[in-house]
C-alpha cells in the first residue's frame, strides 16, 4: 500500500515538472529560434525495478531539448538571419562560446555585430566590427559591406545535440564536464528572415490539459490508498 502511494506521488512530481516545461515553452512561443523543452520520466527502467530504486538519482524526470526546426519567416531586415538546416550561430559570452538559432542580430554603438543580449556574434576570426554601408550575408555565411568581404560567420554543428543545455536568452552550451564533438553543419544562411520558435501553442495547450487530468487521477489514487490504509490501521487497532 505504501509503495502505491509512493508511485503515485512520483507520478505527480513528474507531471508537475512537465507542466513547468510546458509553461516555459508557451511563454517563448513567439521567441525567434526558441526550442521546446520536453520532460521524460523513467518509469519502467526494469521489470524488477523497486520503488526505492526509482527514487535513486537519475531515475527521475529529465529535461530534453527538442531541436526540431521552426518555420522560416521573412522580416526583410538585413541583420535578421535564419539557419535552414542543422547548425548554430556562435556567440561569445563571459562563460565562453554559446550557440543559438536566434539570428535577430544588430550593430552596437561600436559597430560590433551582436545578438539581442549584446553578446558578440562570432566569425571564423572572432567578433566582427562592421562599418556603415549595405550589409549582405550569403548562404554560406560570408558577410560583405558594399560588396566587399569583411568576415565569415562561424556556424557549428555537433555529432550529438543531447549534451546541449539551455544557457539562458536563447543560448545553448555543453553540460558540466561535457566535450562537444563538431561535425560539418548543413545549414544555409537566409538573410532577411528569422526562424520562429518550434513551439506550437495549440499542441502545448492540449498537452497541458492532458497533464492536468493525469495529475488529478494520481491525486485521487493517493487519496484512495490513504483512505484504505487508514481503515486498515483502524481495524487492526480495534481488534
C-alpha contacts under 8 A as a table, 3 or more apart, distances in Angstrom:
res1	aa1	res2	aa2	distance
1	X	4	X	5.10
1	X	5	X	6.57
1	X	225	X	6.74
1	X	229	X	7.07
2	X	5	X	5.20
2	X	6	X	6.25
3	X	6	X	4.98
3	X	7	X	6.07
3	X	51	X	6.47
4	X	7	X	5.16
4	X	8	X	6.20
4	X	222	X	7.81
4	X	225	X	7.39
5	X	8	X	5.17
5	X	9	X	6.06
5	X	221	X	7.59
5	X	222	X	5.34
5	X	225	X	6.59
5	X	226	X	7.52
6	X	9	X	4.99
6	X	10	X	6.16
6	X	51	X	7.28
7	X	10	X	5.09
7	X	11	X	6.23
7	X	51	X	6.88
8	X	11	X	5.02
8	X	12	X	6.26
8	X	218	X	5.44
8	X	219	X	7.36
8	X	221	X	6.82
8	X	222	X	6.24
9	X	12	X	5.05
9	X	13	X	6.33
9	X	218	X	7.37
9	X	219	X	7.86
9	X	222	X	7.28
10	X	13	X	5.12
10	X	14	X	6.27
11	X	14	X	5.14
11	X	15	X	6.29
11	X	215	X	7.77
11	X	218	X	6.95
12	X	15	X	5.18
12	X	16	X	6.11
12	X	215	X	5.59
12	X	218	X	6.25
12	X	219	X	7.33
13	X	16	X	5.04
13	X	17	X	6.33
14	X	17	X	5.29
14	X	18	X	6.32
14	X	41	X	6.35
14	X	60	X	7.36
14	X	61	X	5.68
15	X	18	X	4.92
15	X	19	X	6.09
15	X	211	X	6.25
15	X	214	X	7.73
15	X	215	X	6.43
16	X	19	X	5.02
16	X	20	X	6.41
16	X	215	X	7.79
17	X	20	X	5.08
17	X	21	X	6.39
17	X	39	X	7.18
17	X	61	X	7.52
18	X	21	X	5.09
18	X	22	X	6.25
18	X	38	X	7.13
18	X	39	X	5.38
18	X	40	X	7.95
18	X	211	X	7.90
19	X	22	X	5.05
19	X	23	X	6.23
19	X	208	X	6.45
19	X	211	X	7.08
20	X	23	X	5.16
20	X	24	X	6.29
21	X	24	X	5.09
21	X	25	X	6.16
21	X	37	X	5.94
21	X	38	X	6.64
21	X	39	X	7.13
22	X	25	X	4.95
22	X	26	X	6.16
22	X	37	X	7.50
22	X	38	X	7.89
22	X	204	X	6.34
22	X	207	X	7.92
22	X	208	X	6.88
23	X	26	X	5.18
23	X	27	X	6.18
24	X	27	X	5.14
24	X	28	X	6.49
25	X	28	X	5.28
25	X	29	X	6.12
25	X	35	X	7.96
25	X	36	X	5.54
25	X	37	X	6.67
25	X	199	X	6.47
25	X	204	X	7.82
26	X	29	X	5.03
26	X	199	X	7.13
26	X	201	X	6.17
26	X	204	X	7.03
27	X	30	X	7.77
28	X	31	X	5.04
28	X	34	X	6.69
28	X	197	X	7.38
28	X	199	X	7.83
29	X	34	X	7.43
29	X	197	X	5.67
29	X	198	X	7.51
29	X	199	X	5.34
29	X	200	X	7.10
29	X	201	X	6.72
30	X	196	X	6.96
30	X	197	X	6.14
31	X	34	X	5.63
31	X	196	X	6.81
31	X	197	X	5.78
32	X	101	X	7.71
32	X	102	X	5.31
32	X	103	X	7.65
32	X	104	X	7.50
32	X	194	X	6.43
32	X	195	X	5.66
32	X	196	X	4.56
32	X	197	X	5.28
33	X	70	X	7.15
33	X	100	X	7.29
33	X	101	X	4.67
33	X	102	X	4.27
33	X	103	X	7.49
33	X	170	X	7.14
33	X	194	X	7.51
33	X	195	X	5.24
33	X	196	X	5.39
33	X	197	X	5.00
33	X	198	X	7.50
34	X	101	X	7.34
34	X	102	X	7.16
34	X	170	X	6.02
34	X	196	X	7.19
34	X	197	X	4.51
34	X	198	X	6.60
34	X	199	X	7.73
35	X	65	X	6.48
35	X	66	X	5.83
35	X	67	X	5.70
35	X	68	X	7.38
35	X	197	X	6.12
35	X	198	X	5.78
35	X	199	X	7.00
36	X	65	X	5.93
36	X	66	X	5.32
36	X	67	X	7.43
36	X	197	X	7.82
36	X	198	X	6.49
36	X	199	X	5.78
37	X	63	X	6.46
37	X	64	X	5.72
37	X	65	X	4.57
37	X	66	X	6.03
38	X	63	X	5.56
38	X	64	X	5.10
38	X	65	X	5.99
38	X	66	X	6.78
39	X	61	X	6.15
39	X	62	X	5.41
39	X	63	X	4.45
39	X	64	X	6.13
40	X	61	X	5.32
40	X	62	X	5.42
40	X	63	X	6.57
40	X	64	X	7.63
41	X	59	X	7.56
41	X	60	X	5.80
41	X	61	X	4.03
41	X	62	X	6.34
42	X	45	X	5.92
42	X	59	X	5.77
42	X	60	X	6.17
42	X	61	X	6.48
43	X	54	X	7.45
43	X	59	X	7.79
43	X	60	X	7.99
44	X	47	X	6.54
44	X	49	X	7.20
45	X	49	X	6.69
46	X	49	X	4.95
49	X	53	X	6.22
49	X	54	X	6.99
50	X	53	X	5.03
50	X	54	X	6.34
51	X	54	X	5.08
51	X	55	X	6.53
52	X	55	X	5.20
52	X	56	X	6.89
53	X	56	X	5.40
53	X	59	X	7.78
54	X	59	X	5.44
54	X	60	X	7.15
55	X	59	X	6.38
55	X	60	X	7.03
56	X	59	X	5.69
56	X	60	X	7.69
57	X	60	X	6.83
58	X	61	X	7.95
58	X	62	X	7.97
64	X	162	X	7.33
65	X	162	X	7.67
65	X	165	X	7.56
67	X	161	X	7.94
68	X	198	X	6.66
69	X	84	X	7.94
69	X	85	X	7.60
69	X	195	X	7.72
69	X	198	X	6.14
70	X	195	X	5.73
70	X	196	X	5.10
70	X	197	X	5.36
70	X	198	X	4.21
70	X	199	X	7.81
71	X	195	X	5.77
71	X	196	X	5.47
71	X	197	X	7.60
71	X	198	X	7.28
72	X	82	X	7.07
72	X	84	X	7.75
72	X	193	X	6.56
72	X	194	X	5.80
72	X	195	X	4.55
72	X	196	X	6.14
73	X	193	X	5.41
73	X	194	X	5.38
73	X	195	X	6.17
73	X	196	X	6.71
74	X	192	X	5.96
74	X	193	X	4.16
74	X	194	X	6.47
75	X	80	X	7.13
75	X	192	X	5.30
75	X	193	X	5.04
75	X	194	X	6.93
76	X	80	X	7.71
76	X	191	X	7.82
76	X	192	X	4.22
76	X	193	X	6.51
77	X	80	X	5.46
77	X	191	X	7.73
77	X	192	X	4.70
77	X	193	X	7.29
78	X	81	X	7.63
78	X	135	X	6.75
78	X	136	X	6.89
78	X	191	X	6.02
78	X	192	X	4.95
79	X	103	X	7.85
79	X	104	X	6.82
79	X	105	X	5.41
79	X	106	X	5.94
79	X	135	X	7.82
79	X	191	X	7.03
79	X	192	X	6.68
80	X	103	X	5.58
80	X	104	X	4.82
80	X	105	X	5.82
80	X	106	X	8.00
80	X	191	X	6.09
80	X	192	X	5.04
80	X	193	X	5.49
80	X	194	X	5.98
81	X	102	X	7.91
81	X	103	X	4.59
81	X	104	X	6.48
81	X	105	X	7.43
81	X	189	X	6.46
81	X	190	X	5.60
81	X	191	X	4.75
81	X	192	X	5.96
81	X	193	X	5.40
81	X	194	X	5.65
82	X	101	X	7.30
82	X	102	X	7.33
82	X	103	X	5.65
82	X	189	X	5.71
82	X	190	X	5.07
82	X	191	X	6.64
82	X	192	X	7.84
82	X	193	X	5.44
82	X	194	X	4.58
82	X	195	X	5.30
83	X	86	X	7.58
83	X	87	X	7.18
83	X	88	X	7.49
83	X	101	X	6.88
83	X	103	X	7.94
83	X	187	X	5.54
83	X	188	X	5.62
83	X	189	X	4.91
83	X	190	X	6.30
83	X	194	X	7.96
83	X	195	X	7.02
84	X	187	X	5.03
84	X	188	X	5.31
84	X	189	X	6.50
84	X	190	X	7.19
85	X	185	X	7.92
85	X	186	X	5.56
85	X	187	X	3.87
85	X	188	X	6.49
86	X	157	X	6.55
86	X	185	X	5.71
86	X	186	X	5.16
86	X	187	X	4.85
87	X	101	X	7.92
87	X	155	X	6.14
87	X	156	X	5.27
87	X	157	X	4.43
87	X	158	X	7.73
87	X	185	X	5.03
87	X	186	X	6.56
87	X	187	X	5.51
88	X	99	X	5.56
88	X	100	X	5.33
88	X	101	X	5.49
88	X	155	X	5.40
88	X	156	X	5.29
88	X	157	X	6.27
89	X	99	X	5.67
89	X	100	X	5.30
89	X	101	X	6.16
89	X	102	X	7.87
89	X	103	X	7.44
89	X	121	X	7.50
89	X	122	X	7.80
89	X	153	X	7.63
89	X	154	X	6.40
89	X	155	X	4.96
89	X	156	X	6.73
90	X	97	X	6.48
90	X	98	X	5.88
90	X	99	X	4.81
90	X	100	X	6.57
90	X	121	X	6.14
90	X	122	X	5.54
90	X	123	X	7.82
90	X	154	X	5.96
90	X	155	X	6.20
90	X	156	X	7.07
91	X	97	X	5.71
91	X	98	X	5.22
91	X	99	X	6.03
91	X	100	X	7.41
91	X	115	X	7.66
91	X	119	X	6.33
91	X	120	X	5.78
91	X	121	X	4.60
91	X	122	X	5.50
92	X	96	X	5.90
92	X	97	X	4.85
92	X	98	X	6.34
92	X	119	X	5.95
92	X	120	X	5.48
92	X	121	X	6.43
92	X	122	X	6.44
92	X	127	X	7.82
93	X	96	X	5.09
93	X	97	X	6.05
93	X	98	X	6.83
93	X	119	X	6.01
93	X	120	X	7.58
97	X	173	X	7.47
98	X	167	X	7.76
98	X	171	X	5.95
98	X	172	X	5.61
98	X	173	X	5.17
99	X	171	X	5.42
99	X	172	X	5.04
99	X	173	X	6.29
100	X	103	X	7.64
100	X	170	X	6.17
100	X	171	X	4.91
100	X	172	X	6.23
101	X	170	X	7.65
101	X	195	X	7.26
102	X	170	X	6.78
102	X	194	X	7.18
102	X	195	X	6.89
103	X	115	X	7.28
103	X	194	X	6.26
103	X	195	X	7.66
104	X	115	X	6.30
104	X	116	X	6.46
104	X	194	X	6.94
105	X	113	X	6.71
105	X	114	X	5.61
105	X	115	X	4.60
105	X	116	X	6.24
106	X	113	X	5.72
106	X	114	X	5.56
106	X	115	X	6.44
106	X	116	X	7.42
107	X	110	X	7.49
107	X	111	X	5.03
107	X	112	X	5.19
107	X	113	X	4.70
107	X	114	X	5.96
107	X	130	X	7.72
108	X	111	X	5.18
108	X	112	X	5.44
108	X	113	X	6.72
108	X	114	X	6.64
108	X	118	X	7.45
109	X	112	X	7.49
110	X	129	X	7.36
111	X	129	X	5.13
111	X	130	X	5.39
111	X	131	X	6.24
112	X	120	X	6.81
112	X	127	X	7.16
112	X	128	X	5.64
112	X	129	X	4.12
112	X	130	X	6.15
113	X	120	X	5.88
113	X	121	X	5.69
113	X	127	X	7.32
113	X	128	X	6.03
113	X	129	X	6.23
113	X	130	X	7.04
114	X	117	X	7.58
114	X	118	X	5.21
114	X	119	X	5.23
114	X	120	X	4.26
114	X	121	X	5.06
115	X	118	X	5.30
115	X	119	X	5.54
115	X	120	X	6.47
115	X	121	X	6.35
116	X	119	X	7.53
117	X	169	X	7.22
120	X	127	X	5.71
120	X	128	X	7.72
121	X	127	X	6.00
121	X	128	X	7.40
122	X	125	X	7.43
122	X	126	X	4.89
122	X	127	X	4.68
122	X	128	X	6.86
122	X	153	X	6.41
122	X	154	X	5.83
123	X	126	X	4.93
123	X	127	X	6.03
123	X	128	X	6.67
123	X	151	X	6.37
123	X	152	X	5.25
123	X	153	X	4.08
123	X	154	X	4.45
124	X	151	X	7.50
124	X	152	X	5.75
124	X	153	X	6.09
124	X	154	X	5.00
125	X	128	X	8.00
125	X	151	X	7.75
125	X	152	X	7.87
128	X	151	X	7.22
130	X	145	X	7.50
130	X	150	X	7.68
131	X	145	X	7.58
132	X	145	X	7.96
133	X	145	X	6.01
133	X	146	X	5.81
134	X	144	X	8.00
134	X	145	X	5.50
134	X	146	X	4.99
134	X	147	X	7.84
135	X	143	X	7.04
135	X	144	X	5.75
135	X	145	X	4.76
135	X	146	X	6.52
136	X	143	X	5.80
136	X	144	X	5.23
136	X	145	X	6.54
136	X	146	X	7.89
136	X	147	X	7.68
136	X	191	X	7.52
137	X	140	X	7.93
137	X	141	X	5.78
137	X	142	X	5.43
137	X	143	X	4.58
137	X	144	X	6.35
137	X	189	X	7.57
137	X	190	X	7.88
137	X	191	X	6.09
138	X	141	X	5.37
138	X	142	X	5.46
138	X	143	X	6.89
138	X	189	X	6.60
138	X	190	X	7.36
138	X	191	X	7.23
139	X	142	X	7.49
139	X	188	X	4.99
139	X	189	X	4.41
139	X	190	X	6.09
139	X	191	X	7.92
140	X	188	X	5.94
140	X	189	X	6.18
141	X	152	X	5.69
141	X	153	X	5.02
141	X	154	X	7.70
141	X	155	X	7.91
141	X	188	X	7.53
141	X	189	X	5.88
142	X	149	X	7.09
142	X	150	X	7.81
142	X	151	X	6.01
142	X	152	X	4.50
142	X	153	X	6.26
143	X	149	X	5.97
143	X	150	X	5.71
143	X	151	X	5.17
143	X	152	X	5.90
143	X	153	X	7.17
144	X	147	X	5.37
144	X	148	X	4.97
144	X	149	X	4.26
144	X	150	X	5.32
144	X	151	X	7.11
145	X	148	X	5.15
145	X	149	X	6.48
145	X	150	X	6.59
155	X	185	X	6.95
156	X	182	X	6.93
156	X	183	X	7.48
156	X	184	X	7.22
156	X	185	X	5.86
157	X	182	X	5.70
157	X	183	X	5.47
157	X	184	X	6.12
157	X	185	X	4.84
158	X	161	X	6.27
158	X	180	X	6.49
158	X	181	X	5.46
158	X	182	X	4.31
158	X	183	X	5.14
158	X	184	X	7.78
158	X	185	X	7.89
159	X	180	X	7.62
159	X	181	X	5.55
159	X	182	X	5.96
159	X	183	X	5.75
160	X	163	X	6.99
160	X	180	X	7.75
160	X	181	X	7.44
161	X	164	X	5.56
163	X	174	X	5.63
163	X	175	X	5.83
163	X	178	X	6.73
163	X	180	X	7.42
164	X	172	X	5.95
164	X	173	X	5.22
164	X	174	X	4.66
164	X	175	X	6.10
165	X	172	X	5.44
165	X	173	X	5.55
165	X	174	X	6.02
165	X	175	X	5.88
166	X	170	X	7.35
166	X	171	X	6.15
166	X	172	X	4.65
166	X	173	X	6.59
167	X	170	X	7.22
167	X	171	X	5.11
167	X	172	X	4.91
167	X	173	X	6.05
168	X	171	X	5.49
168	X	172	X	7.35
174	X	177	X	7.89
174	X	178	X	5.75
174	X	179	X	6.97
174	X	180	X	6.81
175	X	178	X	5.44
190	X	193	X	6.03
199	X	204	X	7.47
200	X	203	X	5.48
200	X	204	X	6.31
201	X	204	X	5.03
201	X	205	X	6.14
202	X	205	X	5.14
202	X	206	X	6.34
203	X	206	X	5.10
203	X	207	X	6.26
204	X	207	X	5.03
204	X	208	X	6.10
205	X	208	X	4.93
205	X	209	X	6.21
206	X	209	X	5.17
206	X	210	X	6.25
207	X	210	X	5.10
207	X	211	X	6.10
208	X	211	X	5.09
208	X	212	X	6.22
209	X	212	X	5.16
209	X	213	X	6.48
210	X	213	X	5.26
210	X	214	X	6.29
211	X	214	X	5.00
211	X	215	X	6.00
212	X	215	X	5.08
212	X	216	X	6.18
213	X	216	X	5.15
213	X	217	X	6.22
214	X	217	X	5.05
214	X	218	X	6.26
215	X	218	X	5.14
215	X	219	X	6.16
216	X	219	X	4.98
216	X	220	X	6.20
217	X	220	X	5.13
217	X	221	X	6.27
218	X	221	X	4.99
218	X	222	X	6.35
219	X	222	X	5.14
219	X	223	X	6.32
220	X	223	X	5.06
220	X	224	X	6.04
221	X	224	X	5.08
221	X	225	X	6.12
222	X	225	X	5.30
222	X	226	X	5.99
223	X	226	X	5.04
223	X	227	X	6.16
224	X	227	X	5.17
224	X	228	X	6.34
225	X	228	X	5.07
225	X	229	X	6.05
226	X	229	X	5.06
226	X	230	X	6.13
227	X	230	X	5.16
227	X	231	X	6.28
228	X	231	X	5.17
228	X	232	X	6.16
229	X	232	X	5.07
229	X	233	X	6.20
230	X	233	X	5.21
230	X	234	X	6.08
231	X	234	X	4.96
231	X	235	X	6.07
232	X	235	X	5.19
232	X	236	X	6.27
233	X	236	X	5.15
233	X	237	X	6.28
234	X	237	X	5.18
234	X	238	X	6.26
235	X	238	X	5.15
235	X	239	X	6.31
236	X	239	X	5.24
